[in-house]
Amino acid sequence: MHSKNLDSQSSYIIDEPVKAKDDDQLDRYPIAQRIVKTIVVRNDPSSLVIGLYGEWGEGKSSVLNFVDSIFSNEHKDSVCCIRFNPWYFRNEDQLLTTFFEILASKLDERIKFNRERIGGFSKDYLAKLVPPTTTKFVGIDIGEMFNRWGGLISGISLDERKKRIEEILEEKKKKIVIMIDDIDRLDNNEIQTVLKLVKLLANFKHTTYILAFDVEMVATAIGKNYGEDKVAGKNFLEKIIQVPILLPKISREALESFCFRAIRQELESLDINLNDDEWRRFTENFETGLSIRVQTIRMVKRYINALIFALPQIKNEVNIVDFLLLEGMRIFYPKHYSDLKDKPSEYLNLSSSSLQIDSHYRKTTLDNLIQKWHELANGEVSAKRLLFCLFPEICTMFISGENSDWIAIREISREQKLGVKQRVCTEEYFRRFFEYKVPNDDISDIEIDTLFKQIGMSNPNSFQTITNLVNEGKADALILKITNRLDHLSPELAQNLAIIFSKFGNDFLSSKRQKSIRLFVQPLPWQFQDLVYKLVEKLPEVGQRFSLVKKILDDVDLFPFGINFFEYIVTDEQKWISSDQEKILGQTIAEKIICYFEERSIFESDKPLGSLITILIQFGVKEENYKLFEREISKDPNKAFKLVSCFFTRKTFNYDFNNLDSLVDIKTIHDAIQNNTDLEMLDVNDISLEEGQLSSSIPKRQKHSYQAFLEWYQQKESQ
């Protein structure tokens, strides 16, 4: 089947009754057959009023269509079937006028004689039935109304006219069936008008009325008219309706069958292919989570139409099964849907297993959430089961307590087996389910797939594509998308991505106005370094990983990415490089540090001085280190104070200067301090130094480091 673009879509399912037997998917046709048979085989000529009771959307109008069709096709010569829908008319006057006109015209049309037309007799009879001088029907003078038609009433008595009409019907073996639909859509006065009209004409022989309405609604309306309750309304109906027929509830199986068939058709038209596991996940969770709320075919049609509208816009960007179920929640559990949409943190917080949240807080939050869903659903367990399906982490937490639910157990097992993607329970996709599109600060999955293809084919446009995304403030989204796809990346693609990303790492780490698509997010620099590291880890051999990291560090700028990435590698607990490899990488970074600060001051770097000197001590060349720091201190002796203050170690909460001579001749430090500080004033308990002295601006904490250095230096010299 050809795929469908956004300019074309399936036709919406119109909410109108079916007419043909072949379209009867709810088993209403047999009811129509039974009604027809009741009328056709009935020998009693007295009038009959049948009440067809059912709620809105249960198929009353379809039954009337079937009745009309059967009469037209099978009993055309013996039954005159007349349809009347009072809902189409503006007021009672128009309603009554039209009813009598339709009745008379239909009788003229369908029962013709050489010298008499029954419609004329009927019109005269109806006008004579309610004389204008004596009676008004619900405020409307029907006799005067017929006089306005110009119908001349002869001197023949009312009974004679009625008898003549009945004789004509008897002679022609004709029965009249008048079907009145949508009575429950009228206002209270209009309902009263129609029912009084039927009651007034109910003694006409060979005539059957079929009235279709929601008995609860009509009884309530009648009761209000009399200032009483629904019981009084039902008592009134009992005086009119002789054969009450209550439409049986449409079976859940029939509704589900209709729904599933329509959904499959829509998915196929969009080239959306659910495998057997996915379809089973949908149907099982529909049955346990949504089916209880699906009461009528009209509700199913609303659901299907919602999918017809939304699916073409979002079909490749979300998990389809989750979307089908969530749209079902919107239609059948609107309060739950609104709570989920308006309070995402309550759900995503619990759903994010990566967050280190206090266990007591998690349990309390979960209990409150389950209780809220229980109350919103009036105790229906199905709502909770729908939550479990859409948020498996919440499901897992629920089961891990003292609770037990077979649906929850099933969904946990399914999640572990299938590893479902693009889910509503993830921050990456959550908003898409409610916006019916990829948010402006997000990146579509189609774009990501296209980018991967470009990189896989070494397309030069791939670098520009990534640059554009970063410039649009989508760095966070890009990192998240690639991170979530790591398990499916080939080593070759991972290597290419790592190289490309490292080339403009500074853009990631320093770019402004970046937008985040997540509620809970790590700092962007950390995310970026972690991603590149994980991309490197995708290479199967340690030697391949080392070569890639070496290439990255050789090519990238030192700040901020190069040095940060190196530190990230050597401090990772799962370090996968050998000591020799770490030394080679460290030497690369140390050389870059020396080169970078040839024309800059290392003491004015944004990077903490302690981090830089640690690398230089461990991996740098001693002679190059000496040149760098002696040049700095010779220009500004104050920098000697800054340098020694970096040697405080948290392990011992003291100073350790043993590696200082790897950076600079310790005599150079000593002379700088001695020549530029009043040593007698370096009493750590004295902070009121004489104005003008260098040490007057030295914080008390730093005085400790200088005093500690001098003590260490003296001990070293005395050895």
Secondary structure, 3 states (H helix, E strand, C coil): CCCCCCCCCCCCCCCCCCCCHHHCCCCCHHHHHHHHHHHHCCCCCCCEEEEEECCCCCCHHHHHHHHHHHHHHHCCCCEEEEEECHHHCCCHHHHHHHHHHHHHHHHHHHCECCCCEHHHHHHHHHHHHCCCCCCCECCECHHHHHHHHCCCCCCCCHHHHHHHHHHHHHHCCCEEEEEECCHHHCCHHHHHHHHHHHHHHCCCCCEEEEEEECHHHHHHHHHHHCCCCHHHHHHHHHCCCCEEEECCCCCHHHHHHHHHHHHHHHHHHCCCCCCHHHHHHHHHHHHHHCHHHCCCHHHHHHHHHHHHHHHHHHCCCCCHHHHHHHHHHHHHCHHHHHHHHHCHHHHHHHHCCCCCCCHHHHHHHHHHHHHHHHHHCCCCHHHHHHHHHHCHHHHHHHHHCCCCCHHHHHHHHHHHHHCCCCCCCCCCCHHHHHHCCCCCCCCCHHHHHHHHHHHHCCCCHHHHHHHHHHHCCCHHHHHHHHHCCHHHCCHHHHHHHHHHHHHCHHHHHHCCCCCCCCCCCCCHHHHHHHHHHHHHHCCCCHHHHHHHHHHHHHHCCHHHHHHHHHHHHHHCCCCCCCHHHHHHHHHHHHHHHHHHCCCCCHHHCCCCHHHHHHHHHHHCCHHHHHHHHHHHHHHCCHHHHHHHHHHEECCCCEECCCCHHHCCCHHHHHHHHHHHCCHHHCCCCCCCCCCCCHHHHCCHHHHHHHHHHHHHHHHHHHC
